[in-house]
Every structure is written in C-alpha cells, then in structure tokens.
Amino acid sequence: MNVLKMDKQQQIQSLIGLGWSDRRISRETGIHRKTVLHYRLEGQSVPQVPTDVVACQPESVPHVPTDSGHVYPATKSLSIEPYREVVWRKHTSGLTAQRIYQDLVEEVEYTGGYDSVKRYCRKFRGDASQRLFAHLPVLPGQEAQVDFAKGALVFKDGKHRWAWLFKMTLSFSGHAYEELVFNQDVETFLRCHEHAFASFGGVPSTVKLDNLKSGVLQASLYEPVLNPRYQSFSEHWGFVPNPCAPAKPEHKGRVEKDVSYTKSNALRGRKFASLEEGNLFLKHWNKHWARTRIHGSKKCQVWKLFTEFEQTALKPLTEKPFAFFKIGSRKVDPYGCIEVLGNFYPMPAEYLSQRVQIHFNSKDIKVYEGQFFITSFKTQSGKGRVVPNPNYPAPGRSQFLEEMEGNACRRAKEVGPNCHALVYRILSVPNDPMALRRCMGINSLSKKHPAPIVEHACKLALQRRRYTYGCVRDICEAGLVLPKPEPELPLIQEHELIRDLHEYQTLLEERTV
C-alpha cells in the first residue's frame, strides 16, 4: 500500500474524529476504503500516555456499567440503532440476516437496507472457515437442479406433521419453485416437476437430481439405473435426467444452497394449518423476497435474469400432461396371452412361456423385454375377454398346450371319474384362456383335501352345472361329510316272510293240472 502524504493522513484522521464512516470518507476524498481503514486502525493503535499522576493510579474496584446495552455491539447505522436488541434476539434464535431483514420490514416497517442488517449480524459471529467450491458456468435454460428436504410443520389428522420441501432451481438465474408435500413417492415427485415447469413457463434441457428411489433405482458413478417412470416422464417432457455421483450432493450445490436459503429465510419457526396455506405462503415469499434478491455471483436481480435471459431459452411445455402408469411383470401363458386387469392380450409366438414387463394404466398397455419395446394395446374394460391384435394373432394349439392339458386330465383321473369328467368338460370350451388354469386349480385341491372329498365336490358341481374352480373349492371348504354307505343285510334261510320250497312246488303242480 502506498503511503499517503501527511496532509491526506491528517485529513483522514480529522474526518474520523468527526465520526464519519470509512465509506463516507472514501466517497468524499476519493481514497480507497481499505486505505482509510488502515489509517483508522493505525490511529487507534497509538497508546495515549496520561500526563497526570492520578490517572496512573490503579483502580481497586473495576468499573461495572449499569446499563444492559453493552451486550449488543455498537453500530453507526441510524436505521439499525433502534432495533439492535431485536436483531440480536432473532440472530440468537438461528435466523439468517436475510430472514431478519424480511421480518423487520414486515413487522416494524424497517426502512433501512439489507446490507446494514447483514453488516451488523456479522458482529455477532467470528470468522468461520468455509469449504470453497467452484461454480461451473451454465447457459440460460440449460440446467435445473431438484432436491427434497425437511420442510415445515403442517397440521394434519389432529396433529402437526413434518412436510417435505420440494425445490427446483434454475442454475443460471437462480429462480426457483418451492412446494410442500407429505410424500416422496414417484407420482408426487413427478407432479412437483410438472408444477415447476408450469411455474417457469418452460422446460430446461437437463435436470440434475440426487439418487432418491423416485428418480434413480440404482446409483452408480458410471451407469446409474433410472426409475422407468422417471425415464418415461423425461422423454415426455423433453429433458435429460443427470443423476449425481453417489455421495456427492455438492454436484447439485445450487439447489442445496437454495434449499438452505428457503428453510432459513422462509420456513424456520413457522407452522401451517394445511399444505395449501404453506404453499400459498411460499408463493408469496418467492414473489416478494426470493426472486427480488440480488444474485450472489452475477450481482443482478434473480427475476431480471430469469425474464430477460433464461425464460426464452427454456423448451416449450407439452400440450398434454404425463400419463402416469403402473409397472408389473407377466408370464406369457400357454395360450400365448398375458393377463392385465382381468383381460387377455395376445403376444408374439416367440415369447411363449417367457416373462415380460408391462407399463399399464386405464388407457394404454405397453409391453417390454428389459429396455426393448415389444408392443402396445389399448386397455379394454370388463373381465375375461381375449383382446384381438391383428399384428400378433393368438397362436393355435401348440404342442406345449396339448401336453399341459393332457397332464391336467391325467391328474384329474387319479382323483376320480367325476373330477376327470369335470376337467374334460372345462377343457372342451373353445377359446377360453382360463380353462387350463381352472383345471390346475381343481387338481391342486387334492393336495389340501382328501381325494374322496374332492371327487364328491366335483360330482356336486356337475349336478349343479357350475363348472368352476370356485364352486369345487367352496364345497370342499364347507366341511363336507361324505354320505355313509348303506349296511349290507345278512342272508338268512328261514324267516316268516320266506315260504318253504315245498309250498312253491305244490303251487306249480296245481297250475299245471
């Protein structure tokens, strides 16, 4: 640092004596503020040597101030001076300088600036070492980062419960969307994405997320496995998912910092009567405080960065919302069909007896083998229908099907003739994909109940003309008691009703005469 001339040094000391701040001296004299601070400290470090002897006498009783104002650091800001105790009390309760500034504006109509509050709060804490990270440059509309975190207490079912805070932050402008939810399941996660896209008026090119199960099934540094529903959701909206490396939350540091900012400045110490009330408050807070703040690295207002640069760079929204679906696994039956919601859909012949994965809802059914798409169907209403597909007609009776039906008849014959007759009657119905399954169910009853009981139940089912597995099962489980056979009468030679043989001979002789 260059040494100032003596007249400049004296001028600085004079202005300091008048109580001027370093900023004001720098502004009036054109001398850098750090140089002014250097000479202020230099002037304070010169000890004042008393000239009288009395002042040199040691005091036996130290002076104790009687006012309580000494616990609050002094300030030269006239706007902060009346609220020193309020700021100290809020700071000790864990609130940030931004939150304190917001509360002062809304509660006591504070007219000062945020920088004054921030500088005064710095006096309450010492210098703390922080871990530094480098922010990679991001183009407008290129990336958004998402995260879940513990949010606020929300009243539900007669008590306050912790709600989760969903946060999506645009990496370029810092503009964000917040929402309180009770669950972190896949549907809630995707709905929050849609609400954020609608709030932004567009879709970013990539979305960076951590490894929660709603988005990533298996975390990996080299090849993470995405949740199939999240993968379909990203394809529908036209963005590319970009999971973080395992145990590396700093890779989405913008939203991590933004979540901490939201929790500290909007949610800490607050309770809400419902989710609707909490989300309305977050919208108000975002509109009045979050989007109007000055971006820390770009030194520009967040809302201005978003509206002038990023909003036009986002991809347009899709016309239709994403159709949610369930995921299941099905084995192609011997008839070449899969069963979905009670109906049967034919599959290509090469997938007979193989297991496939299905994505289905009330409108569509999509069939996959791993990641490979096989075919799709329109979901049909009702139960027990075989839905025709001209591309993959149902195959004819294969050798495998003939063998399984033959085995079903053989096992039924081992139980009894009535069981065999019932199974044969069921298999005789043409184009019934449930026939073989019914017969297998009837045969399986012989493992739980004695064969005579199953045989008699099949006899009653034939008499009642109810050729179903359920009828035979219900009869077996109703505590059926087999009818007792009638006892055989013993053969006797003499009885009052039995005539003697000589009498029969006499009668025959009389009739022949």
PETACOR-V953155 format. One record per residue. N is the residue number from 1. PHI is phi in whole degrees, 0 to 359 (NA if undefined). NEAR is the number of other C-alpha atoms within 8 Angstrom. D_LAST is the distance of its C-alpha to the last C-alpha in Angstrom with 1 decimal. Layout:
N	PHI	NEAR	D_LAST
N	PHI	NEAR	D_LAST
//
This chain:
1	NA	3	166.1
2	289	3	169.5
3	275	4	172.0
4	285	6	173.2
5	293	6	176.8
6	298	6	178.2
7	293	6	178.5
8	291	8	174.8
9	297	10	173.9
10	294	8	176.0
11	297	8	174.4
12	297	11	170.9
13	295	11	171.9
14	294	8	173.5
15	294	10	170.4
16	297	10	168.3
17	296	7	170.6
18	281	6	169.9
19	91	6	166.2
20	289	9	165.1
21	278	8	161.8
22	299	9	161.7
23	297	7	160.0
24	292	8	162.7
25	296	15	165.6
26	296	12	164.0
27	293	8	163.5
28	278	6	167.2
29	259	6	169.0
30	80	7	166.8
31	271	9	166.5
32	301	7	163.1
33	296	10	161.1
34	294	6	160.7
35	293	9	164.5
36	299	13	165.0
37	298	9	162.5
38	300	8	164.4
39	286	11	167.7
40	294	10	166.0
41	293	8	164.7
42	295	8	168.0
43	290	8	169.8
44	284	7	167.4
45	279	6	167.9
46	283	6	171.7
47	289	5	172.2
48	265	4	174.5
49	268	4	177.1
50	290	7	178.3
51	262	5	182.1
52	264	6	182.3
53	284	7	181.8
54	298	5	179.6
55	293	8	176.9
56	275	7	176.8
57	290	6	176.1
58	288	5	172.5
59	272	5	170.4
60	283	4	169.0
61	241	4	166.3
62	292	5	164.4
63	282	4	164.1
64	248	4	160.6
65	293	6	159.9
66	267	4	158.6
67	272	5	156.7
68	270	6	153.1
69	288	5	153.9
70	289	7	154.8
71	282	5	151.1
72	259	8	150.7
73	301	7	152.5
74	286	4	155.4
75	216	8	155.2
76	262	6	157.8
77	279	7	155.2
78	293	7	155.9
79	284	9	152.4
80	273	11	150.8
81	310	9	153.2
82	289	7	151.5
83	243	8	148.1
84	300	9	148.9
85	293	8	146.8
86	296	7	143.9
87	296	10	143.9
88	297	11	144.1
89	295	8	141.2
90	291	10	138.9
91	293	12	140.0
92	290	7	139.2
93	277	6	135.7
94	101	6	134.9
95	279	12	135.6
96	277	9	137.2
97	296	11	140.5
98	296	9	138.6
99	295	11	136.3
100	298	13	139.3
101	298	10	141.1
102	300	9	138.1
103	294	9	137.8
104	296	10	141.6
105	294	10	141.4
106	276	8	138.4
107	260	7	139.3
108	239	7	143.1
109	57	7	144.1
110	295	9	145.8
111	251	6	148.1
112	281	7	149.2
113	262	6	147.9
114	293	9	145.1
115	298	6	147.6
116	295	10	149.4
117	295	12	146.3
118	297	10	145.4
119	294	8	148.9
120	289	9	148.9
121	293	12	145.5
122	295	8	146.8
123	286	8	149.2
124	276	8	146.3
125	229	6	145.0
126	275	6	146.6
127	287	4	146.3
128	243	4	142.9
129	287	4	142.1
130	238	4	139.5
131	278	4	137.5
132	262	4	138.5
133	231	4	136.2
134	267	4	137.1
135	270	4	135.6
136	285	4	134.5
137	292	4	135.6
138	229	8	132.8
139	282	7	133.0
140	301	13	132.0
141	75	16	128.3
142	278	13	127.6
143	215	15	126.0
144	230	13	124.5
145	238	14	123.5
146	236	13	120.8
147	197	12	120.1
148	250	9	118.2
149	208	8	120.0
150	294	8	119.7
151	260	11	120.8
152	219	14	121.1
153	280	11	119.3
154	232	14	117.0
155	285	12	115.1
156	203	9	111.4
157	56	4	108.4
158	83	5	110.8
159	205	6	113.1
160	276	8	115.6
161	237	8	114.3
162	284	10	116.2
163	260	13	115.8
164	272	14	116.5
165	256	13	119.4
166	269	13	118.7
167	223	13	121.9
168	237	14	122.5
169	240	14	126.2
170	283	13	127.7
171	291	13	129.9
172	283	11	132.7
173	272	12	133.5
174	84	11	132.0
175	293	12	130.2
176	219	8	126.9
177	233	9	123.8
178	236	12	122.4
179	204	10	119.1
180	266	13	117.5
181	221	11	113.8
182	262	7	111.5
183	235	7	109.6
184	239	10	110.4
185	288	7	107.1
186	297	10	107.0
187	296	7	106.5
188	297	10	109.3
189	300	10	111.6
190	287	10	111.0
191	298	8	111.3
192	296	10	114.7
193	302	9	115.7
194	298	8	114.8
195	297	8	116.8
196	293	11	119.8
197	299	11	119.7
198	295	9	119.5
199	294	7	122.5
200	284	8	124.5
201	79	10	123.5
202	182	11	122.7
203	236	14	121.2
204	288	13	123.3
205	288	12	122.9
206	228	11	121.8
207	234	13	120.5
208	265	13	121.4
209	223	13	119.0
210	274	13	118.4
211	261	12	115.2
212	287	7	113.0
213	295	8	109.3
214	294	11	109.1
215	244	12	111.3
216	229	14	111.2
217	282	12	108.1
218	222	9	110.0
219	285	11	113.8
220	201	9	115.6
221	290	7	119.2
222	253	4	118.3
223	212	6	114.9
224	291	11	113.6
225	260	9	110.0
226	281	10	110.0
227	297	11	107.3
228	304	6	105.2
229	289	9	105.4
230	290	12	109.2
231	297	10	109.4
232	295	8	107.6
233	297	10	109.7
234	294	11	112.9
235	293	9	111.8
236	294	8	111.0
237	269	10	114.4
238	84	9	116.4
239	240	11	118.0
240	252	9	118.0
241	289	10	117.0
242	225	8	119.4
243	292	10	118.3
244	288	12	121.0
245	294	10	121.1
246	303	8	119.3
247	59	4	121.4
248	231	7	124.2
249	293	9	124.3
250	292	6	128.0
251	292	7	126.8
252	240	12	126.0
253	295	8	129.1
254	295	10	129.8
255	286	13	126.7
256	299	11	126.9
257	292	8	130.4
258	291	9	129.3
259	297	11	126.5
260	298	8	129.0
261	297	9	131.3
262	291	9	128.6
263	296	10	127.4
264	284	11	131.0
265	260	11	132.4
266	238	10	129.4
267	253	10	126.7
268	298	9	128.3
269	80	4	128.2
270	251	7	126.1
271	231	8	122.7
272	235	11	120.7
273	283	9	118.2
274	198	9	115.9
275	296	10	115.8
276	299	6	116.9
277	296	9	120.0
278	296	12	120.8
279	287	11	120.5
280	295	8	122.6
281	296	8	125.3
282	297	11	125.2
283	296	9	125.6
284	297	8	128.6
285	295	10	130.0
286	296	9	129.6
287	291	9	131.3
288	266	8	134.3
289	234	9	134.9
290	295	10	133.0
291	281	11	133.7
292	267	10	137.3
293	287	8	138.4
294	271	8	140.6
295	299	11	138.9
296	297	6	140.3
297	267	4	140.8
298	267	5	141.4
299	54	7	143.6
300	215	9	142.1
301	296	11	139.8
302	300	15	136.1
303	295	10	135.1
304	293	9	137.9
305	298	11	136.8
306	291	12	133.3
307	288	9	134.0
308	270	8	136.8
309	238	10	135.4
310	269	13	131.8
311	298	13	129.8
312	286	8	130.4
313	272	9	129.5
314	285	14	126.0
315	287	10	123.0
316	292	7	121.5
317	287	10	118.4
318	283	7	115.0
319	287	4	113.5
320	247	4	110.2
321	290	5	109.7
322	289	7	107.9
323	272	4	104.1
324	286	7	102.9
325	214	8	99.8
326	259	7	97.7
327	244	8	97.3
328	212	8	94.0
329	233	8	92.2
330	225	10	89.0
331	255	9	86.9
332	292	15	85.5
333	282	9	81.7
334	299	10	79.4
335	275	11	79.2
336	82	15	83.0
337	235	12	83.8
338	242	12	85.7
339	259	9	84.7
340	224	7	87.5
341	54	5	86.9
342	91	9	83.2
343	247	13	83.4
344	241	13	83.3
345	235	13	86.1
346	290	14	85.8
347	243	13	88.2
348	303	9	89.5
349	297	8	87.1
350	289	4	89.6
351	261	10	89.4
352	300	11	85.6
353	68	9	85.0
354	261	7	88.7
355	260	9	90.4
356	234	12	92.9
357	253	12	95.1
358	235	12	94.9
359	245	11	97.4
360	218	12	95.6
361	212	10	96.1
362	286	5	94.6
363	244	8	96.0
364	228	10	96.2
365	228	12	94.7
366	240	12	96.8
367	246	12	95.4
368	229	12	97.6
369	244	9	97.4
370	69	6	100.3
371	266	5	103.2
372	272	6	101.7
373	282	8	100.4
374	258	8	97.0
375	198	7	95.8
376	218	8	95.6
377	222	8	93.2
378	269	7	93.3
379	295	9	91.4
380	260	7	88.3
381	275	4	86.8
382	89	7	83.3
383	224	7	81.0
384	77	8	78.8
385	271	8	80.4
386	261	9	81.2
387	278	9	84.7
388	289	8	85.2
389	225	9	88.4
390	298	5	89.4
391	286	4	91.7
392	230	9	89.1
393	295	10	85.6
394	297	11	82.7
395	293	8	81.8
396	287	5	78.4
397	285	7	75.8
398	277	8	77.7
399	296	6	76.5
400	298	7	77.5
401	293	10	75.3
402	299	9	72.3
403	294	8	72.8
404	293	9	73.1
405	294	10	69.9
406	297	8	68.0
407	295	8	69.2
408	296	13	68.1
409	294	11	64.6
410	296	9	64.4
411	293	9	65.6
412	294	13	63.1
413	293	10	60.2
414	291	6	61.4
415	285	13	60.9
416	166	11	57.4
417	293	9	55.4
418	293	11	56.1
419	295	14	59.9
420	295	13	59.7
421	295	8	58.0
422	293	12	60.6
423	296	12	63.5
424	297	9	62.1
425	294	9	61.7
426	292	12	65.4
427	288	11	66.8
428	281	6	65.0
429	287	8	67.4
430	284	5	70.2
431	56	4	73.9
432	247	6	73.4
433	291	9	76.2
434	266	7	74.7
435	298	10	71.3
436	298	11	72.2
437	293	8	74.0
438	297	11	71.0
439	294	13	68.8
440	297	9	71.4
441	293	9	71.5
442	296	11	67.8
443	295	10	67.8
444	291	8	70.7
445	294	10	68.7
446	290	11	66.9
447	280	6	70.3
448	257	6	70.5
449	240	9	66.9
450	299	8	63.9
451	300	9	61.9
452	298	8	58.6
453	293	12	60.6
454	296	15	62.0
455	297	13	58.6
456	292	10	57.1
457	296	11	60.2
458	294	12	59.7
459	297	10	56.1
460	294	8	57.3
461	295	14	60.0
462	294	11	57.6
463	294	7	55.4
464	276	6	58.5
465	59	6	59.8
466	244	8	63.1
467	265	10	64.1
468	227	9	67.3
469	294	10	68.8
470	298	6	69.8
471	295	10	66.3
472	296	13	65.0
473	298	10	68.2
474	297	8	67.9
475	293	10	64.3
476	294	12	65.3
477	274	7	68.3
478	276	6	66.4
479	73	6	65.2
480	295	8	61.7
481	247	5	59.1
482	294	6	56.1
483	295	4	52.7
484	282	4	51.2
485	292	4	47.9
486	291	4	44.8
487	291	4	44.1
488	282	4	41.0
489	282	4	38.5
490	286	4	37.8
491	279	4	34.3
492	234	5	32.9
493	262	5	29.9
494	236	5	29.6
495	199	7	29.9
496	295	5	28.7
497	272	4	27.0
498	265	7	25.2
499	280	8	21.9
500	285	6	21.2
501	295	6	19.1
502	295	6	17.0
503	294	8	15.9
504	299	9	14.8
505	293	8	12.7
506	297	8	11.0
507	298	8	10.3
508	294	8	8.9
509	293	8	6.5
510	296	7	5.5
511	287	6	5.6
512	277	5	3.8
513	285	4	0.0
//
